[in-house]
Amino acid sequence: MDAERVRKALDTLTTPQQEAIRLAYYGGYTHQEVAQLLDIPVGTAKTRIRDGMIRLRDRLGVA
């Protein structure tokens, strides 16, 4: 998948979703670590990551 296409899709996410996904996937942090870094509950971190990934999948047309 083209990196530029992924970056453009990331830009369509909400800022909280972008932050959480960048930390988890580009930074390699666990859900627990993402929650600590963003000072949010673990469940919120998981939700932001999951919802962001769903939106990315839809934008990129991945099944």
A tleap script that builds the chain and sets N, CA, C and O, in Angstrom:
source leaprc.protein.ff14SB
mol = sequence {
  NMET ASP ALA GLU ARG VAL ARG LYS ALA LEU
  ASP THR LEU THR THR PRO GLN GLN GLU ALA
  ILE ARG LEU ALA TYR TYR GLY GLY TYR THR
  HIE GLN GLU VAL ALA GLN LEU LEU ASP ILE
  PRO VAL GLY THR ALA LYS THR ARG ILE ARG
  ASP GLY MET ILE ARG LEU ARG ASP ARG LEU
  GLY VAL CALA
}
set mol.1.N position { 0.853 -1.180 0.000 }
set mol.1.CA position { 0.000 0.000 0.000 }
set mol.1.C position { 0.892 1.234 0.000 }
set mol.1.O position { 1.911 1.261 0.689 }
set mol.2.N position { 0.528 2.228 -0.745 }
set mol.2.CA position { 1.305 3.445 -0.892 }
set mol.2.C position { 1.312 4.256 0.403 }
set mol.2.O position { 0.254 4.542 0.964 }
set mol.3.N position { 2.498 4.625 0.876 }
set mol.3.CA position { 2.639 5.359 2.134 }
set mol.3.C position { 1.921 6.705 2.085 }
set mol.3.O position { 1.318 7.123 3.074 }
set mol.4.N position { 1.982 7.380 0.949 }
set mol.4.CA position { 1.308 8.678 0.815 }
set mol.4.C position { -0.205 8.520 0.959 }
set mol.4.O position { -0.868 9.364 1.562 }
set mol.5.N position { -0.732 7.460 0.415 }
set mol.5.CA position { -2.178 7.182 0.518 }
set mol.5.C position { -2.577 6.952 1.973 }
set mol.5.O position { -3.633 7.413 2.407 }
set mol.6.N position { -1.748 6.250 2.719 }
set mol.6.CA position { -2.018 5.997 4.138 }
set mol.6.C position { -1.940 7.309 4.916 }
set mol.6.O position { -2.789 7.569 5.768 }
set mol.7.N position { -0.936 8.139 4.635 }
set mol.7.CA position { -0.812 9.432 5.330 }
set mol.7.C position { -2.040 10.308 5.083 }
set mol.7.O position { -2.545 10.955 6.001 }
set mol.8.N position { -2.512 10.321 3.843 }
set mol.8.CA position { -3.704 11.118 3.532 }
set mol.8.C position { -4.933 10.582 4.273 }
set mol.8.O position { -5.763 11.354 4.753 }
set mol.9.N position { -5.039 9.272 4.360 }
set mol.9.CA position { -6.159 8.670 5.085 }
set mol.9.C position { -6.063 8.989 6.571 }
set mol.9.O position { -7.079 9.250 7.217 }
set mol.10.N position { -4.848 8.971 7.118 }
set mol.10.CA position { -4.658 9.323 8.537 }
set mol.10.C position { -5.119 10.752 8.805 }
set mol.10.O position { -5.680 11.042 9.862 }
set mol.11.N position { -4.882 11.633 7.855 }
set mol.11.CA position { -5.269 13.037 8.023 }
set mol.11.C position { -6.777 13.223 8.124 }
set mol.11.O position { -7.233 14.265 8.595 }
set mol.12.N position { -7.560 12.236 7.693 }
set mol.12.CA position { -9.018 12.354 7.759 }
set mol.12.C position { -9.572 11.969 9.131 }
set mol.12.O position { -10.747 12.203 9.412 }
set mol.13.N position { -8.736 11.381 9.982 }
set mol.13.CA position { -9.181 10.958 11.308 }
set mol.13.C position { -9.237 12.143 12.258 }
set mol.13.O position { -8.655 13.195 11.995 }
set mol.14.N position { -9.941 11.960 13.357 }
set mol.14.CA position { -9.945 12.991 14.384 }
set mol.14.C position { -8.550 13.073 14.999 }
set mol.14.O position { -7.781 12.115 14.924 }
set mol.15.N position { -8.229 14.193 15.597 }
set mol.15.CA position { -6.915 14.360 16.227 }
set mol.15.C position { -6.671 13.303 17.305 }
set mol.15.O position { -5.581 12.732 17.345 }
set mol.16.N position { -7.644 13.018 18.184 }
set mol.16.CA position { -7.406 11.974 19.185 }
set mol.16.C position { -7.138 10.600 18.563 }
set mol.16.O position { -6.305 9.845 19.064 }
set mol.17.N position { -7.840 10.276 17.476 }
set mol.17.CA position { -7.598 8.995 16.800 }
set mol.17.C position { -6.208 8.974 16.178 }
set mol.17.O position { -5.506 7.967 16.267 }
set mol.18.N position { -5.807 10.067 15.552 }
set mol.18.CA position { -4.479 10.149 14.948 }
set mol.18.C position { -3.393 9.949 16.003 }
set mol.18.O position { -2.452 9.183 15.795 }
set mol.19.N position { -3.526 10.636 17.128 }
set mol.19.CA position { -2.525 10.529 18.189 }
set mol.19.C position { -2.391 9.090 18.671 }
set mol.19.O position { -1.283 8.566 18.786 }
set mol.20.N position { -3.512 8.464 18.948 }
set mol.20.CA position { -3.505 7.106 19.482 }
set mol.20.C position { -2.924 6.118 18.469 }
set mol.20.O position { -2.126 5.255 18.835 }
set mol.21.N position { -3.310 6.235 17.221 }
set mol.21.CA position { -2.809 5.315 16.195 }
set mol.21.C position { -1.325 5.528 15.950 }
set mol.21.O position { -0.579 4.560 15.804 }
set mol.22.N position { -0.892 6.760 15.905 }
set mol.22.CA position { 0.545 7.019 15.685 }
set mol.22.C position { 1.376 6.440 16.824 }
set mol.22.O position { 2.433 5.855 16.586 }
set mol.23.N position { 0.912 6.598 18.044 }
set mol.23.CA position { 1.653 6.033 19.176 }
set mol.23.C position { 1.667 4.509 19.126 }
set mol.23.O position { 2.703 3.883 19.350 }
set mol.24.N position { 0.521 3.922 18.836 }
set mol.24.CA position { 0.410 2.460 18.860 }
set mol.24.C position { 1.134 1.800 17.689 }
set mol.24.O position { 1.871 0.833 17.881 }
set mol.25.N position { 0.932 2.310 16.495 }
set mol.25.CA position { 1.456 1.622 15.313 }
set mol.25.C position { 2.797 2.140 14.838 }
set mol.25.O position { 3.639 1.361 14.390 }
set mol.26.N position { 3.009 3.445 14.929 }
set mol.26.CA position { 4.299 3.986 14.512 }
set mol.26.C position { 5.275 4.018 15.684 }
set mol.26.O position { 6.480 3.838 15.504 }
set mol.27.N position { 4.743 4.250 16.889 }
set mol.27.CA position { 5.605 4.316 18.066 }
set mol.27.C position { 5.826 2.972 18.730 }
set mol.27.O position { 6.766 2.812 19.508 }
set mol.28.N position { 4.966 2.000 18.433 }
set mol.28.CA position { 5.116 0.667 19.000 }
set mol.28.C position { 4.661 0.538 20.444 }
set mol.28.O position { 5.027 -0.418 21.127 }
set mol.29.N position { 3.866 1.489 20.913 }
set mol.29.CA position { 3.387 1.447 22.295 }
set mol.29.C position { 2.180 0.525 22.439 }
set mol.29.O position { 1.398 0.356 21.503 }
set mol.30.N position { 2.042 -0.060 23.609 }
set mol.30.CA position { 0.877 -0.889 23.923 }
set mol.30.C position { -0.321 0.009 24.206 }
set mol.30.O position { -0.176 1.222 24.357 }
set mol.31.N position { -1.500 -0.594 24.277 }
set mol.31.CA position { -2.695 0.181 24.624 }
set mol.31.C position { -2.520 0.851 25.982 }
set mol.31.O position { -2.890 2.012 26.159 }
set mol.32.N position { -1.962 0.127 26.928 }
set mol.32.CA position { -1.726 0.673 28.267 }
set mol.32.C position { -0.779 1.878 28.207 }
set mol.32.O position { -1.022 2.893 28.860 }
set mol.33.N position { 0.277 1.765 27.437 }
set mol.33.CA position { 1.238 2.864 27.312 }
set mol.33.C position { 0.631 4.060 26.592 }
set mol.33.O position { 0.885 5.205 26.967 }
set mol.34.N position { -0.161 3.807 25.573 }
set mol.34.CA position { -0.847 4.896 24.870 }
set mol.34.C position { -1.744 5.643 25.846 }
set mol.34.O position { -1.765 6.873 25.865 }
set mol.35.N position { -2.477 4.900 26.650 }
set mol.35.CA position { -3.362 5.516 27.644 }
set mol.35.C position { -2.571 6.382 28.627 }
set mol.35.O position { -2.985 7.492 28.960 }
set mol.36.N position { -1.449 5.873 29.079 }
set mol.36.CA position { -0.624 6.641 30.020 }
set mol.36.C position { -0.057 7.901 29.364 }
set mol.36.O position { -0.074 8.977 29.962 }
set mol.37.N position { 0.439 7.766 28.147 }
set mol.37.CA position { 1.026 8.914 27.449 }
set mol.37.C position { -0.003 10.005 27.168 }
set mol.37.O position { 0.313 11.193 27.222 }
set mol.38.N position { -1.225 9.599 26.870 }
set mol.38.CA position { -2.282 10.568 26.560 }
set mol.38.C position { -3.112 10.947 27.789 }
set mol.38.O position { -4.008 11.787 27.708 }
set mol.39.N position { -2.804 10.322 28.920 }
set mol.39.CA position { -3.524 10.571 30.183 }
set mol.39.C position { -5.029 10.356 30.015 }
set mol.39.O position { -5.849 11.208 30.356 }
set mol.40.N position { -5.355 9.171 29.471 }
set mol.40.CA position { -6.746 8.772 29.265 }
set mol.40.C position { -6.908 7.338 29.766 }
set mol.40.O position { -5.914 6.628 29.912 }
set mol.41.N position { -8.145 6.896 30.034 }
set mol.41.CA position { -8.357 5.507 30.430 }
set mol.41.C position { -7.971 4.539 29.303 }
set mol.41.O position { -8.036 4.894 28.126 }
set mol.42.N position { -7.576 3.333 29.665 }
set mol.42.CA position { -7.179 2.327 28.689 }
set mol.42.C position { -8.321 2.049 27.706 }
set mol.42.O position { -8.083 1.916 26.505 }
set mol.43.N position { -9.536 1.961 28.198 }
set mol.43.CA position { -10.683 1.709 27.331 }
set mol.43.C position { -10.850 2.795 26.273 }
set mol.43.O position { -11.219 2.508 25.134 }
set mol.44.N position { -10.581 4.027 26.647 }
set mol.44.CA position { -10.674 5.138 25.701 }
set mol.44.C position { -9.590 5.019 24.635 }
set mol.44.O position { -9.848 5.255 23.455 }
set mol.45.N position { -8.385 4.654 25.047 }
set mol.45.CA position { -7.289 4.464 24.095 }
set mol.45.C position { -7.643 3.359 23.101 }
set mol.45.O position { -7.449 3.516 21.896 }
set mol.46.N position { -8.160 2.250 23.609 }
set mol.46.CA position { -8.546 1.138 22.742 }
set mol.46.C position { -9.629 1.557 21.752 }
set mol.46.O position { -9.576 1.202 20.574 }
set mol.47.N position { -10.604 2.310 22.236 }
set mol.47.CA position { -11.702 2.763 21.383 }
set mol.47.C position { -11.194 3.694 20.290 }
set mol.47.O position { -11.600 3.570 19.135 }
set mol.48.N position { -10.313 4.622 20.641 }
set mol.48.CA position { -9.772 5.549 19.640 }
set mol.48.C position { -8.991 4.792 18.573 }
set mol.48.O position { -9.109 5.088 17.384 }
set mol.49.N position { -8.205 3.831 18.993 }
set mol.49.CA position { -7.421 3.043 18.042 }
set mol.49.C position { -8.344 2.215 17.156 }
set mol.49.O position { -8.201 2.213 15.934 }
set mol.50.N position { -9.286 1.514 17.772 }
set mol.50.CA position { -10.208 0.665 17.001 }
set mol.50.C position { -11.028 1.487 16.009 }
set mol.50.O position { -11.101 1.148 14.827 }
set mol.51.N position { -11.642 2.563 16.489 }
set mol.51.CA position { -12.475 3.392 15.610 }
set mol.51.C position { -11.647 4.019 14.492 }
set mol.51.O position { -12.098 4.102 13.350 }
set mol.52.N position { -10.443 4.457 14.823 }
set mol.52.CA position { -9.564 5.024 13.805 }
set mol.52.C position { -9.171 3.995 12.766 }
set mol.52.O position { -9.135 4.299 11.573 }
set mol.53.N position { -8.875 2.781 13.202 }
set mol.53.CA position { -8.494 1.722 12.262 }
set mol.53.C position { -9.670 1.343 11.360 }
set mol.53.O position { -9.474 1.042 10.182 }
set mol.54.N position { -10.873 1.355 11.899 }
set mol.54.CA position { -12.059 1.067 11.087 }
set mol.54.C position { -12.218 2.139 10.005 }
set mol.54.O position { -12.488 1.831 8.845 }
set mol.55.N position { -12.047 3.400 10.404 }
set mol.55.CA position { -12.167 4.493 9.424 }
set mol.55.C position { -11.070 4.408 8.374 }
set mol.55.O position { -11.321 4.656 7.194 }
set mol.56.N position { -9.847 4.057 8.794 }
set mol.56.CA position { -8.754 3.899 7.832 }
set mol.56.C position { -9.055 2.774 6.851 }
set mol.56.O position { -8.860 2.919 5.644 }
set mol.57.N position { -9.528 1.664 7.378 }
set mol.57.CA position { -9.871 0.521 6.518 }
set mol.57.C position { -10.906 0.929 5.472 }
set mol.57.O position { -10.782 0.594 4.294 }
set mol.58.N position { -11.926 1.655 5.921 }
set mol.58.CA position { -12.970 2.094 5.003 }
set mol.58.C position { -12.433 3.066 3.950 }
set mol.58.O position { -12.773 2.955 2.772 }
set mol.59.N position { -11.600 4.011 4.369 }
set mol.59.CA position { -11.030 4.991 3.447 }
set mol.59.C position { -10.103 4.364 2.420 }
set mol.59.O position { -10.048 4.788 1.266 }
set mol.60.N position { -9.365 3.334 2.869 }
set mol.60.CA position { -8.392 2.685 1.995 }
set mol.60.C position { -8.989 1.536 1.188 }
set mol.60.O position { -8.331 0.968 0.316 }
set mol.61.N position { -10.245 1.200 1.490 }
set mol.61.CA position { -10.913 0.137 0.743 }
set mol.61.C position { -10.353 -1.242 1.021 }
set mol.61.O position { -10.345 -2.103 0.140 }
set mol.62.N position { -9.883 -1.458 2.243 }
set mol.62.CA position { -9.335 -2.761 2.631 }
set mol.62.C position { -10.456 -3.609 3.200 }
set mol.62.O position { -11.243 -3.144 4.024 }
set mol.63.N position { -10.523 -4.856 2.756 }
set mol.63.CA position { -11.590 -5.748 3.230 }
set mol.63.C position { -11.278 -6.303 4.595 }
set mol.63.O position { -12.067 -7.072 5.144 }
savepdb mol mol.pdb
quit
